[in-house]
Amino acid sequence: MGFFDKLKSGLGKTKSTMSDKMNNVFSVFRKVDEDLLDELEEVLITSDIGVETSMKIIDELRHKIKHDNIKDEEEVKVALKEIMADLLDIDSSLNIDNTPAVILVIGVNGVGKTTSIGKIANRLRQEGKKVMIAAADTFRAAAVEQIEIWARRANVPIVKKEEGSDPASVVFDAIEKAKEDKMDVLIVDTAGRLHNKKNLMDELNKINKIIDTKLPDSSKETLLVLDAETGQNAISQVKAFKETANITGLILTKLDGTAKGGVVLGIVDENQIPIKFIGVGEQIDDMQEFNAKEFLDAII
C-alpha cells in the first residue's frame, strides 16, 4: 500500500463519521444558507474538531461564501477543505540538519511513545541516517526493556542504564557515544510521568541543559506524543506539556483506531504547533510524516 492508500484506510473511521454526517447535511439542504452553516458547524464539533476551531472554520466559510458568491454544495466542500488546509499550514518538516541532531520525545504513559520512537528510528535509518536511541525513561517498570525491543526491530543502537538510574546521566552518555560514532540523529525517550509536574519539569530541564551544553550547534526537536483516541483530551495534554517543555512538534498515534481524527485540526489551531508524524497502523513502517493535503483528502 502507498502512503495515501494506507492513510485513507487508517482514517476510515474518521472519514465515515465526518463525510457521512456532511453528506447527510447536504442531502437535506438544497441551498447554501445559515441553516446549512449551523448544521455543518455541528458536524465539525461532533467530529472532535473542538468548539472554538469549528466556529472559526464556519465563520471563515461564511465569509468565503459571501465573497465568492458560492451557491453550490460542491463549492462549499471545496471552500471548507481550503479553509482547513490553511489552518494546518504550519511547516511540519523535521529539523535534523545539524548533526548529531536530537529528537527529545515526551508524552504521558500509554500514548504510544515507545512504539513511536521505534518507528521513527526505523524510518530515519531507511532514509540513510545513522540513528541512536537513548533510553532515558528509567522510572517506569520495563520501559528500558521495551525501548530496547524497538531499537532491535529498527536495527539501531541504544544507550541504556539500569531501571531507576538518573535519566540525565543516560542522555549525557548517549551524547558522548553519538558524537564518538558520528551519529546523524539521537532520539531520547523520557519519563511519561513522575510524582508531580514539578518533578517532570525539573527532569526535562536537566536533560535539556545537558543537550544545550554538549550539543550547542546541533538541531533539536521536542516532540510530544498524543493518542488520537483521547480526542479533546489530547488538546488538554498539549496545553499541560507546553508549561514544562518547548514543544516543536507533535506525533499523533492510533489514528487508525478512532473516529476522532478531526482533533488534528483543533490541536494545531489552538496551539499553533505542527504535527510532524502520524501513526496509522501497528507495523514498524506505519509512522508517516504528516501531510495536510493528503490528510484532508483522506477524511473529506
C-alpha positions in Angstrom: 0.0 0.0 0.0 1.2 3.5 -0.8 1.2 6.2 1.8 -2.1 7.8 0.7 -3.9 4.4 0.5 -2.6 3.5 3.9 -3.6 6.9 5.3 -7.1 6.6 3.7 -7.5 3.1 5.1 -6.2 4.1 8.5 -8.5 7.2 8.7 -11.6 5.2 7.5 -13.4 5.6 10.8 -12.9 9.4 10.9 -13.9 9.7 7.2 -17.1 7.7 7.6 -18.0 9.8 10.6 -17.2 13.2 9.1 -18.1 12.6 5.5 -21.3 10.7 6.2 -22.5 13.5 8.5 -21.6 16.1 5.9 -23.3 14.2 3.1 -26.5 13.9 5.3 -26.5 17.7 5.8 -26.0 18.4 2.1 -28.8 15.9 1.2 -31.3 17.8 3.4 -30.4 21.3 2.4 -30.8 22.4 -1.2 -29.5 25.9 -0.8 -26.5 27.5 0.8 -27.8 29.4 3.8 -27.4 30.0 7.6 -29.2 26.8 8.4 -26.7 24.8 6.3 -23.8 26.5 8.1 -25.3 25.8 11.5 -25.6 22.1 10.6 -22.1 22.0 9.3 -20.8 23.6 12.4 -22.5 20.8 14.5 -20.8 18.2 12.2 -17.4 19.7 12.9 -17.9 19.9 16.6 -19.2 16.3 16.9 -16.2 15.2 14.8 -13.9 16.2 17.7 -12.5 19.3 15.9 -13.5 21.3 19.0 -15.9 24.2 19.6 -13.6 27.1 19.1 -11.9 25.8 16.0 -15.3 24.7 14.5 -16.7 28.1 15.0 -13.6 29.7 13.4 -13.9 27.5 10.4 -17.6 28.2 9.8 -17.0 32.0 10.3 -14.4 31.8 7.6 -16.6 29.7 5.4 -19.5 32.2 5.8 -17.2 35.0 4.7 -15.9 32.9 1.7 -19.4 32.0 0.6 -20.4 35.7 0.5 -17.2 36.9 -1.0 -17.1 34.2 -3.8 -20.9 34.1 -4.2 -20.9 30.3 -3.6 -24.3 28.7 -4.4 -23.3 25.1 -5.0 -22.7 22.4 -2.3 -19.6 21.0 -4.0 -18.1 24.5 -4.0 -18.9 24.7 -0.3 -17.0 21.4 0.3 -14.0 22.7 -1.7 -14.1 26.0 0.3 -14.3 24.1 3.5 -11.2 22.0 2.7 -9.3 25.1 1.6 -10.0 26.7 5.0 -8.9 23.6 6.8 -5.8 23.4 4.7 -4.9 27.0 5.6 -5.4 26.2 9.3 -3.0 23.3 9.0 -0.4 25.3 7.0 2.4 25.2 9.5 5.8 23.9 8.5 5.8 20.2 9.6 9.3 19.3 8.3 11.7 17.7 10.8 14.7 19.9 11.8 17.6 17.5 11.8 20.1 19.2 9.6 22.9 20.0 12.1 24.2 16.7 13.4 24.1 14.9 15.7 20.5 16.2 15.8 18.5 15.4 18.9 14.8 14.4 19.0 13.5 14.6 22.5 10.3 12.6 22.8 7.8 13.4 25.6 4.3 12.3 26.5 2.2 10.6 29.2 2.4 6.9 29.6 0.2 4.8 27.3 0.0 7.1 24.3 2.4 5.1 22.2 5.7 6.9 22.9 7.9 3.8 22.9 6.5 2.5 19.6 6.6 5.9 18.0 10.3 6.2 18.8 11.0 2.8 17.3 9.0 3.6 14.1 10.7 7.0 13.7 14.1 5.5 14.2 13.3 2.8 11.6 12.1 5.5 9.1 15.1 7.7 9.5 17.5 4.7 9.2 15.8 3.7 6.0 16.4 7.2 4.7 20.1 6.6 5.2 20.5 8.3 8.6 22.7 6.9 11.4 20.3 6.8 14.3 20.8 6.1 18.0 18.3 5.8 20.9 18.8 7.0 24.5 16.6 5.0 27.0 16.1 7.9 29.5 12.7 6.7 30.7 14.3 4.9 33.7 11.4 5.3 36.1 8.7 3.2 34.6 9.0 -0.6 35.1 10.2 -2.4 32.0 10.4 0.9 30.0 14.1 0.2 29.2 13.4 -3.3 28.0 10.5 -2.1 25.8 12.5 0.6 24.1 15.4 -2.0 23.6 13.0 -4.3 21.8 12.0 -1.5 19.4 15.7 -0.5 18.9 16.4 -4.1 17.8 13.4 -4.0 15.4 14.6 -0.7 13.9 18.1 -2.1 13.8 19.6 0.9 15.6 22.0 1.1 18.6 20.7 2.0 22.1 22.4 3.6 25.2 20.8 2.4 28.4 21.3 2.0 32.2 19.5 0.0 34.8 16.0 0.9 35.9 16.0 3.8 38.4 19.2 5.5 37.0 19.4 9.2 36.6 17.8 10.0 33.2 20.1 12.9 32.6 23.2 10.7 33.0 21.8 8.4 30.3 21.4 11.4 28.0 25.0 12.5 28.8 26.4 9.1 27.9 24.3 8.9 24.8 25.5 12.2 23.5 29.1 11.2 24.1 28.5 7.9 22.2 26.6 9.7 19.4 29.5 12.1 18.8 32.0 9.3 19.0 30.2 7.2 16.5 29.3 10.2 14.3 25.5 9.6 14.5 23.1 11.8 12.5 20.2 11.6 15.0 19.9 10.8 18.7 16.3 10.0 19.8 15.8 10.5 23.5 13.0 8.6 25.3 11.8 10.4 28.5 9.6 9.6 31.5 5.9 9.8 30.8 5.0 10.7 34.3 6.9 11.5 37.6 5.5 12.1 41.0 4.2 15.6 40.1 4.5 18.3 37.4 7.5 19.9 39.2 9.5 16.6 39.1 8.7 16.3 35.4 9.7 19.9 34.7 13.0 19.5 36.7 13.9 16.3 34.9 13.2 17.8 31.5 15.2 20.9 32.4 18.2 18.8 33.5 18.1 16.8 30.2 17.7 20.0 28.1 20.6 21.7 29.9 22.9 18.7 29.1 21.8 18.7 25.4 22.3 22.5 25.1 25.7 22.3 26.8 27.0 19.3 25.0 25.5 19.9 21.6 25.1 23.7 21.3 25.1 23.8 17.5 23.0 20.7 16.8 19.4 20.7 15.6 16.9 19.9 18.2 13.2 18.8 18.2 11.0 18.3 21.2 8.1 16.1 20.0 5.0 15.5 22.2 3.2 12.1 21.5 -0.6 12.2 21.7 -3.1 9.4 21.4 -5.8 10.4 18.8 -8.3 8.1 20.6 -8.5 10.5 23.5 -10.0 13.2 21.3 -10.4 16.5 23.1 -8.2 15.3 26.0 -5.2 15.4 23.6 -5.7 19.2 23.3 -5.6 19.5 27.1 -2.3 17.4 27.2 -0.6 19.8 24.7 -1.5 22.8 26.9 -0.2 21.0 30.1 3.1 20.0 28.5 3.6 23.4 27.0 4.1 24.6 30.6 7.0 22.2 31.1 8.6 22.0 27.6 9.3 24.0 24.5 7.3 21.7 22.1 8.4 22.0 18.5 6.1 19.3 17.0 3.5 16.6 17.7 3.2 12.9 17.0 -0.3 11.7 16.7 -0.8 7.9 17.3 -3.6 5.4 16.8 -5.4 7.4 14.1 -6.4 4.1 12.5 -8.4 3.0 15.6 -10.5 6.1 16.1 -13.3 8.2 14.6 -11.7 11.3 16.3 -9.2 12.2 13.7 -10.8 15.6 13.4 -9.0 16.5 16.6 -5.9 17.2 14.4 -7.5 20.5 13.3 -8.3 21.6 16.9 -4.8 20.7 18.2 -3.0 22.6 15.6 -5.3 25.6 15.6 -5.4 26.0 19.4 -1.7 25.6 19.9 0.0 26.6 16.7 2.3 23.6 16.9 2.8 21.5 13.8 2.0 17.7 13.6 5.3 16.1 12.4 4.3 12.4 12.4 1.0 10.4 12.4 0.6 6.7 13.2 -1.9 4.8 11.1 -1.2 1.2 12.0 0.7 -1.3 14.2 3.6 -2.2 11.8 7.0 -0.7 12.1 6.6 1.3 8.8 3.2 2.7 9.8 4.6 6.0 11.1 4.3 8.7 8.4 5.3 12.3 8.0 2.2 14.5 8.3 0.9 15.9 5.0 -2.1 18.3 5.5 -3.4 17.9 2.0 -3.3 14.1 2.0 -4.8 14.1 5.5 -7.8 16.2 4.4 -8.3 14.3 1.1 -8.4 11.1 3.2 -11.2 12.4 5.6 -13.4 14.5 3.3 
